[in-house]
């Protein structure tokens, strides 16, 4: 029965993707119609199957297929009416409990007649075991469907949200474009940090005539 919890969340693309968004926003059309019907079908199926199994395990006997189909149809209609927006657990649990009560009445009336027992004057009313079984099933189903509802609409919001754009931590300014001749690189200087004197520069070449005549024998 808790599948009714799937009763819709806001599917608009402008809604926030946070989980803290309060339920109650309506579904967009036409995509909301298909989603609404699929959630109602899931709710009716889960509600009917769990109710029939719990009814049989609590001693009510097997449920005829026609009666189970009738209960599923009623649950589908109720879930579709409530599925126009996202529903919280405060709406899902009462709806699940009401569906369990209705299913119990349908299953009990469709079951085989039980022989009258003189020692049980309250025969026709469900016992404490049957009530506890339906209450437990309603609570578990509501909680289960509420979790599914939250996960479904979280994915729907993330799917409809625009993808995040990568952003740098700080804007990087463009490099300035230099126009004109490039500056010349500075000339290397000696280790002393001063330019070498011009007299220290020597060039190699043939000796001059004056210096050569000094080295000749007999030269004065």
SULTAPE-V995104 format. One line per field, one symbol per residue. phi: phi as a letter, one per 40 degrees, with the letter a starting at -180 (. if undefined). psi: psi as a letter, one per 40 degrees, with the letter a starting at -180 (. if undefined). Layout:
phi->???
psi->???
This chain:
phi->.cccdcdcbcbcccccccccccchccccbccccccccccccccccccccccccccccchcgcbcccccccccccccccccccccacbcccccccccccccccccccccccccccccbccbcccgccccccccccccccccccccccccccccccccccccccccccbccaccccccccbhccccccccbcccgbcccccccbbciccccccccccccgcc
psi->dedddehiiheieeiieieehiieiiiiiedddddddddddddddddddddddddddeeeiihidddddddddddddddddeeeihiidddddddddddddddddddddeiihiihhdegdfidiiiddddddddddddddddddddddddddddddddeiiiihhiidihhiihihhhaiiiiiiiiiideeiihideehihiaiiiddddddeiieh.
